[in-house]
Amino acid sequence: MAQRRLTDFFARRRPTPCGSVPPRAKPIWRTPSPSKCAPSTPVSAPGSSRKRARPLAEPARGDAAPPARRRLRLPAAEISDPSPPAPGKKTKKAKAAGSHSVSRQRHPAAQEDPIPSKVTFSELKSCLQRAKELGARVQELRASAEDVGESSMPKVEENPTEPCGEKALPAYQRFHALAQPGPPGLVLPYKYQVLAEMFRSMDTIVGMLYNRSETATFTKIKQGVQDMMRKRFEEHNVGQIKTVYPTCYRFRQERNIPTFKDSVKRSDYQLTVEPLLDQEAGGTVAPQLTASRLLQRRQVFSHNLVERVREYHRTFLASLNPPMVVPEDQLTRWHPRFNVDEVPDIEPAELPQPPITEKLATAQEVLARARSIMSPKMEKALNDLALRTAQPSSPGSPSPAQPVTPPATLSSALKGVSQSLLERIRAKEAQKQLAQMTRRPEQEQRLQRLQRLPELARVLRNIFVSERKPALPMEVACARMVGSYCTAMSHGEMEKHVKLLSELLPDWVSLHHIRTDTYVKLDKAAELAGITEQLARLTQAEESL
């Protein structure tokens, strides 16, 4: 086998005339897909390097041995061009043409201009029209809902106009009555409870100063109350306390009281507070403000606050349609629609003010004082000066016209409904609310248990079905019911529910006392739907009482 010479490579490398060698098609270089991992010829990005990749060697023909070096395959454009440009002097036109052709191959669809279709515009037009119709419909529904709410919610009293700079109260003050723990009752609004706490702190400090024969001034009381409550305590709070409990303190303006402070002079007037106590019969010693007296005064103050809220509640009940009258001794809670936290604030009473020393500020006052020591010419000159400097009195402003209240009209939602039907519905609702306001705490607790009985009856029947026993001990049944009920409940409370269930439905659930144990027996053949319906009727009858 003859070995080829090295010079044969250069002979084959030399280009041939165009007519003798058919042109080859330029291969398309593409980026290999990551999903296709088959070995292929490495491809370089256009314009990134001048080095061309070598194709795989062709298989040997016949018995000829493969050449020592692989033959370089050149593109057809370079073979046909006898004088290729020097590397490093590539023109800008060639680069631009190459990049344009590559981008045309990679993004053929990007050159097409998007043509807006008529269907898109028509759909957009219909969507806008539909949105306008929905917006108009929402506005109509909102207006009708506001009319219904205004007609069904009577107002207690028109609140005075609030100042422009006053901010809205926070939620924990506006909904303070709803967040109170325990069963509902005659709950005081938040501002009244704060005032009651201020009175308790003030009475404590006044009692300490009074018992050691020390004059209680407002400056001392203010500092002590603010330290105890961590809230501001001003003179208008003292005026509110005087409004609620007028016979609690005696207020005076006095001076020559030692203050031991540089900011307050001894000759200045100060507001002093003295508690009013009942003198014991036959007693010669001054009464002391003891703990029992403090507790009694605190109870009187709280009772006065409740009485003030009762007055607003009575006014609210009279404004309902139809009006309601509840005996005061039977009232156990406020009306459901009576907003306790929005009752008006307490108007502060007038406190003694320090005497005002007379000061001469105008020419007429000076003339009146020095009339006796003036000459007639000086008096005439001062009179002329007073007339020139006197401002003309402003004309009396006309009294504001009273707003005319429009006649009461039915809302648009109640048009077409007979007046007799509305009156019957309102009377029934008023009767239900009256029963709710006069319900005792024991009745309220029994009603809450009755409302839980339908669900507890279902749970108890499932327990007997799963146990496959005719009777179960009370402890076992209550323990299973506590674990199966949706709300956390104690064992003793669950036992009270079972006893109430046996009291209302003795034919379905019965209790048997054997020695020291109590057993629960249940009729599993009874229909659960009928039992639930019977309990619902009993609950409804209890609510109407």
C-alpha positions in Angstrom: 0.0 0.0 0.0 1.6 3.1 -1.2 1.8 6.1 1.1 0.8 9.4 -0.3 3.1 12.3 -0.3 2.6 15.4 1.7 2.5 17.6 -1.3 -0.7 15.9 -2.5 -2.6 17.7 0.2 -1.6 21.1 -1.2 -2.5 20.0 -4.7 -5.9 19.0 -3.6 -6.2 22.2 -1.6 -5.6 24.4 -4.7 -8.9 25.7 -6.2 -10.0 24.4 -9.6 -11.7 26.2 -12.5 -15.4 26.8 -12.0 -16.5 24.7 -14.9 -14.8 21.5 -13.8 -16.1 21.3 -10.2 -19.9 21.4 -9.5 -20.8 24.0 -6.8 -21.8 22.6 -3.5 -24.8 23.9 -1.5 -23.9 26.0 1.5 -24.7 24.0 4.7 -27.2 25.5 7.1 -25.6 26.0 10.5 -28.2 25.6 13.3 -28.0 25.6 17.1 -28.3 22.0 18.3 -31.5 21.4 20.4 -30.8 20.4 24.0 -33.2 17.4 23.6 -31.2 15.9 20.8 -28.0 14.7 22.3 -26.7 12.9 19.2 -23.1 13.7 18.2 -23.0 16.2 15.4 -20.5 18.6 13.8 -19.6 21.5 16.1 -21.1 24.7 14.8 -19.7 28.1 15.6 -21.9 31.2 15.8 -21.7 33.4 12.7 -19.3 36.3 13.2 -17.9 34.9 16.4 -14.7 33.3 15.0 -13.0 32.9 11.6 -12.1 29.3 12.3 -14.2 26.8 10.3 -15.3 23.5 11.7 -14.1 20.3 10.1 -16.7 17.7 8.9 -16.4 14.1 9.7 -14.1 12.0 7.4 -15.7 10.2 4.5 -15.5 6.4 4.5 -12.6 4.9 2.5 -13.4 3.8 -1.1 -12.3 0.4 -2.0 -9.1 -0.8 -0.6 -7.4 2.6 -0.5 -6.1 3.6 2.9 -7.4 6.8 4.4 -5.2 9.8 3.9 -2.8 10.8 6.6 -4.6 14.1 7.1 -8.2 14.8 6.7 -9.3 16.9 3.8 -10.8 20.2 4.5 -14.2 20.8 3.0 -14.8 24.4 2.1 -18.2 26.0 1.3 -19.1 26.5 -2.3 -19.0 30.3 -2.1 -15.4 30.2 -1.0 -14.4 27.6 -3.6 -15.9 29.5 -6.5 -14.3 32.7 -5.3 -10.6 32.6 -6.5 -9.5 35.5 -4.4 -11.1 35.4 -1.0 -10.6 38.5 1.2 -7.8 38.5 3.8 -8.8 37.5 7.3 -9.2 40.5 9.4 -10.3 42.8 6.5 -13.9 41.6 6.4 -16.2 44.3 5.0 -19.1 45.8 6.9 -21.5 44.9 4.1 -20.7 41.2 4.4 -21.3 41.4 8.2 -24.6 43.2 7.8 -25.7 40.8 5.1 -24.8 37.8 7.2 -26.5 39.0 10.3 -29.6 39.9 8.2 -29.8 36.5 6.7 -29.3 34.8 10.0 -32.1 36.8 11.6 -34.3 36.1 8.7 -33.7 32.4 9.1 -34.3 32.4 12.9 -37.3 34.8 12.9 -39.2 34.4 9.7 -42.6 35.4 11.3 -41.3 38.6 12.9 -41.2 40.4 9.6 -44.9 40.2 9.1 -46.8 43.2 10.2 -49.7 42.5 12.6 -53.0 43.4 11.0 -55.7 44.4 13.4 -58.9 42.4 12.8 -62.4 43.8 12.9 -63.6 41.1 15.2 -61.2 42.3 18.0 -62.5 45.9 17.8 -66.1 44.8 17.8 -65.5 42.6 20.8 -63.8 45.4 22.7 -66.7 47.7 21.8 -69.2 45.2 23.2 -67.2 44.7 26.4 -67.1 48.4 27.1 -70.8 48.7 26.5 -71.4 45.7 28.9 -69.2 47.3 31.5 -71.2 50.6 31.4 -74.4 48.7 31.8 -73.1 46.8 34.8 -71.8 50.0 36.4 -75.2 51.7 36.0 -76.9 48.6 37.5 -74.5 48.6 40.5 -75.3 52.3 41.2 -79.0 51.6 41.1 -78.7 48.7 43.6 -76.5 50.7 45.9 -79.0 53.6 45.9 -81.9 51.3 46.7 -80.0 49.6 49.5 -79.2 52.9 51.1 -82.9 53.9 50.9 -83.9 50.6 52.6 -81.3 51.1 55.3 -82.3 54.6 56.1 -86.0 53.7 56.3 -85.4 50.7 58.6 -82.9 52.3 61.0 -84.4 55.0 63.1 -82.2 57.5 64.8 -82.0 58.1 68.5 -81.2 61.8 68.4 -79.5 64.1 66.0 -75.9 64.5 67.2 -74.5 68.0 67.3 -72.3 69.0 64.5 -68.7 67.8 65.1 -65.8 70.1 64.6 -64.0 69.8 61.3 -60.7 68.9 62.9 -62.0 66.1 65.1 -61.0 62.6 64.0 -63.2 59.5 64.0 -63.0 57.4 67.1 -61.0 54.2 66.9 -62.9 50.9 66.6 -62.2 49.7 70.1 -64.2 52.7 71.4 -67.0 52.6 68.8 -67.7 48.9 69.3 -66.7 48.6 72.9 -70.1 47.3 74.0 -70.0 44.4 71.5 -66.6 43.2 72.8 -67.6 42.8 76.4 -67.3 39.3 77.8 -70.1 37.4 79.5 -73.8 37.6 78.8 -75.2 40.8 77.4 -76.6 43.3 79.9 -76.8 47.0 80.6 -73.3 47.8 79.3 -72.0 51.3 79.6 -70.3 53.0 76.6 -66.5 53.3 76.6 -66.3 57.0 77.4 -68.6 56.5 80.4 -66.5 53.6 81.7 -63.4 55.8 81.4 -65.1 58.6 83.4 -66.1 56.0 86.1 -62.5 55.0 86.4 -61.4 58.6 86.6 -63.9 59.2 89.5 -62.6 56.1 91.3 -59.0 57.4 91.0 -60.0 60.9 92.0 -62.0 59.8 95.0 -59.1 57.7 96.2 -56.6 60.6 96.1 -59.1 63.0 97.6 -59.8 60.6 100.4 -56.1 60.2 101.1 -55.6 63.9 101.3 -58.7 64.5 103.3 -58.0 61.9 105.9 -54.7 63.5 106.8 -56.2 67.0 106.9 -54.4 68.2 103.8 -56.1 70.6 101.3 -56.8 68.8 98.0 -56.0 71.0 95.1 -56.7 70.2 91.4 -52.9 70.2 90.7 -52.3 67.4 93.2 -55.3 65.4 92.1 -54.4 65.8 88.4 -50.9 64.5 88.9 -52.2 61.5 90.9 -55.0 60.5 88.5 -52.7 60.7 85.5 -50.1 58.5 87.3 -52.8 55.9 88.2 -54.6 55.8 84.8 -52.0 56.8 82.3 -54.5 59.1 80.7 -55.0 62.9 80.5 -57.1 64.4 83.3 -58.4 68.0 82.8 -60.8 70.3 84.4 -63.6 69.4 82.0 -63.4 65.8 83.3 -64.0 67.2 86.8 -67.0 69.1 85.4 -68.4 65.9 84.0 -68.0 64.2 87.3 -69.9 67.1 88.9 -72.7 66.7 86.3 -73.1 63.0 87.1 -72.7 63.2 90.9 -73.5 66.8 92.0 -73.5 66.1 95.7 -70.1 64.4 95.8 -67.7 67.3 96.2 -67.6 71.0 97.2 -65.5 73.1 94.8 -63.9 76.5 95.8 -61.3 78.9 94.6 -58.8 79.7 97.4 -55.4 81.2 97.7 -52.6 81.4 100.2 -52.2 77.6 100.0 -48.7 76.2 100.2 -47.7 74.6 96.9 -44.0 74.1 97.3 -43.6 74.8 93.6 -42.0 77.8 91.8 -44.5 77.7 88.9 -47.5 78.4 91.2 -47.3 81.4 93.5 -48.8 81.3 97.0 -51.0 84.3 96.2 -52.6 82.6 93.1 -56.1 81.2 93.3 -56.3 77.4 93.1 -59.3 75.1 92.7 -59.8 73.1 95.9 -61.9 69.9 96.3 -63.6 68.8 99.5 -65.7 65.6 99.8 -69.2 65.9 101.1 -69.8 63.3 103.8 -72.8 62.7 106.0 -72.2 63.5 109.6 -72.9 60.6 111.9 -75.6 61.2 114.6 -74.1 62.2 117.9 -70.5 62.2 116.5 -68.1 64.9 117.5 -65.1 63.7 115.4 -65.0 64.7 111.7 -66.0 61.7 109.5 -63.3 59.9 107.6 -63.5 58.8 103.9 -63.2 55.0 104.6 -63.1 52.1 102.1 -66.8 51.4 102.6 -67.7 55.0 101.9 -65.5 54.9 98.8 -67.2 51.8 97.5 -70.7 53.3 98.2 -69.9 56.5 96.3 -68.5 54.5 93.4 -71.7 52.5 93.2 -73.8 55.7 93.3 -71.7 57.1 90.4 -72.1 54.0 88.3 -75.9 54.0 88.9 -76.1 57.6 87.8 -74.3 56.7 84.6 -76.6 53.9 83.8 -79.6 56.1 84.4 -78.3 58.6 81.9 -78.0 55.8 79.3 -81.5 54.7 80.2 -82.9 58.1 79.2 -81.3 57.9 75.8 -82.6 54.3 75.4 -86.1 55.4 76.4 -86.0 58.1 73.7 -84.8 55.6 71.2 -87.7 53.2 72.0 -90.2 56.0 71.6 -88.9 56.8 68.1 -89.4 53.3 66.8 -92.4 52.3 64.6 -94.4 51.2 66.5 -93.1 52.8 69.7 -92.1 50.5 72.5 -92.4 50.9 76.3 -90.4 48.7 78.6 -90.7 48.8 82.4 -87.5 50.0 83.9 -87.4 47.2 86.5 -87.7 44.5 83.8 -85.0 45.9 81.4 -82.0 43.6 81.4 -80.3 44.6 78.1 -80.4 47.4 75.5 -82.4 47.2 72.3 -80.4 45.3 69.5 -80.4 48.4 67.3 -79.5 50.8 70.0 -75.9 51.8 69.5 -74.6 52.3 73.1 -71.2 53.7 72.1 -72.8 56.5 70.2 -74.7 58.2 73.0 -73.8 61.9 73.4 -71.0 62.8 75.8 -71.7 64.3 79.2 -71.8 68.1 79.3 -69.3 69.4 82.0 -70.8 71.5 84.7 -69.5 74.9 85.5 -66.7 75.0 88.1 -65.8 78.0 90.3 -63.4 80.4 88.5 -60.9 82.7 90.1 -62.1 86.3 90.6 -61.2 88.6 87.7 -59.4 91.8 88.7 -60.6 94.9 87.0 -58.3 96.2 84.2 -58.8 99.4 82.3 -58.5 98.7 78.6 -60.6 101.3 76.8 -60.9 105.1 76.9 -64.5 104.9 78.1 -63.4 102.9 81.2 -60.7 105.4 81.9 -63.2 108.2 81.5 -65.6 106.5 83.9 -62.9 106.0 86.5 -61.3 109.4 86.3 -64.4 111.5 85.7 -64.3 113.1 89.1 -60.7 114.4 88.8 -60.8 115.7 85.2 -61.4 119.2 83.9 -64.3 119.8 81.5 -62.0 120.3 78.5 -60.2 117.1 79.1 -63.5 115.2 79.6 -64.8 116.6 76.3 -61.7 115.6 74.4 -61.8 112.1 75.8 -65.5 111.8 74.9 -64.7 112.8 71.3 -61.9 110.3 71.1 -64.1 107.5 72.5 -66.8 108.2 69.9 -64.2 108.2 67.0 -62.6 104.9 68.1 -65.8 103.1 68.9 -66.6 100.5 66.3 -70.1 100.4 64.8 -72.2 97.7 66.3 -72.7 94.8 63.9 -76.3 94.4 62.7 -78.1 91.5 64.4 -77.7 88.4 62.4 -81.0 86.8 61.4 -81.8 83.7 63.2 -81.0 80.5 61.2 -84.0 79.0 59.6 -85.1 75.7 61.0 -84.6 72.9 58.5 -87.8 71.6 57.1 -88.2 67.9 57.7 -89.6 66.1 54.7 -92.7 64.1 55.3 -92.1 60.4 56.1 -92.4 58.4 52.9 -92.0 54.7 52.3 -88.9 53.6 50.5 -89.0 52.4 47.0 -88.3 48.8 48.1 -91.6 48.8 50.2 -93.8 50.1 47.4 -96.8 47.9 46.7 -96.8 46.3 50.1 -100.0 46.7 52.1 -99.8 49.0 55.2 -101.6 46.4 57.4 -99.0 43.8 56.6 -96.2 46.1 57.4 -97.8 47.0 60.7 -98.2 43.4 61.7 -94.6 42.6 60.9 -93.4 45.6 62.9 -95.6 44.7 65.8 -94.3 41.1 65.8 -90.7 42.3 65.6 -91.3 44.8 68.5 -92.8 42.0 70.6 -89.8 39.8 69.9 -87.3 42.6 70.8 -89.3 43.4 74.0 -89.1 39.8 75.1 -85.4 39.8 74.4 -84.8 43.0 76.4 -86.7 41.7 79.4 -85.2 38.2 79.5 -83.4 37.2 82.7 -79.9 35.8 82.6 -81.2 32.3 83.6 -83.6 32.3 80.7 -80.8 33.4 78.3 -78.6 30.5 79.5 -81.5 28.0 79.0 -82.2 29.4 75.5 -78.5 28.9 74.5 -78.6 25.3 75.7 -81.9 24.7 73.7 -80.2 26.0 70.5 -77.4 23.5 71.0 -79.7 20.5 71.6 -80.4 19.5 67.9 -76.7 19.0 67.2 -76.1 17.3 70.5 -79.0 14.9 69.9 -77.4 13.8 66.6 -74.1 13.3 68.3 -75.6 11.3 71.1 -77.5 9.0 68.8 -74.3 8.3 66.7 -72.5 7.4 69.9 -75.2 4.8 70.9 -75.2 3.4 67.4 -71.4 3.0 67.4 -71.3 1.5 70.9 -74.1 -1.0 70.1 -75.3 -0.8 73.7 -78.8 0.0 75.0 -77.5 2.1 77.9 -74.2 4.0 78.7 -72.9 5.5 81.9 -73.3 9.3 82.2 -69.6 9.8 82.4 -68.8 7.8 79.3 -71.6 9.4 77.3 -70.6 13.0 78.3 -66.9 12.3 77.6 -67.7 11.0 74.1 -70.0 13.9 73.4 -67.4 16.5 74.5 -64.9 14.9 72.1 -67.4 14.9 69.2 -69.0 18.3 69.6 -67.7 21.2 67.4 -67.3 23.6 70.3 -65.1 23.1 73.4 -67.3 22.4 76.5 -66.7 21.1 80.0 -67.9 17.8 81.3 -70.3 19.4 83.8 -71.8 21.6 81.1 -72.4 18.7 78.8 -74.1 16.8 81.6 -76.5 19.7 82.0 -77.4 19.5 78.3 -78.1 15.7 78.6 -80.4 16.3 81.6 -82.2 19.0 79.7 -82.6 16.7 76.7 -84.1 14.0 79.0 -86.4 16.6 80.5 -87.8 17.8 77.1 -87.9 14.3 75.4 -88.4 11.7 78.1 -89.6 9.1 75.6 -86.4 9.3 73.6 -83.8 9.8 76.3 -84.2 8.6 79.9 -81.9 8.7 82.9 -81.7 5.7 85.3 -80.0 6.0 88.7 -78.5 2.7 89.8 -76.7 2.8 93.2 -74.1 5.6 92.8 -74.1 5.7 89.0 -76.4 7.3 86.4 -77.1 5.6 83.1 -78.4 7.1 79.9 -80.8 5.1 77.8 -81.8 6.1 74.2 -84.4 4.8 71.8 -82.4 4.2 68.6 -85.5 3.3 66.6 -86.9 6.8 66.8 -86.6 9.1 63.7 -83.8 11.6 64.1 -85.5 14.1 61.8 -88.6 14.1 63.9 -86.6 14.6 67.1 -84.7 17.6 65.6 -88.0 19.2 64.4 -89.5 18.8 67.8 -86.5 20.4 69.5 -86.7 23.3 67.0 -90.4 23.9 67.9 -89.5 23.9 71.6 -86.7 26.4 71.0 -89.0 28.7 69.0 -91.7 28.6 71.7 -89.1 29.5 74.4 -87.8 32.5 72.4 -91.3 33.9 72.0 -91.9 33.9 75.8 
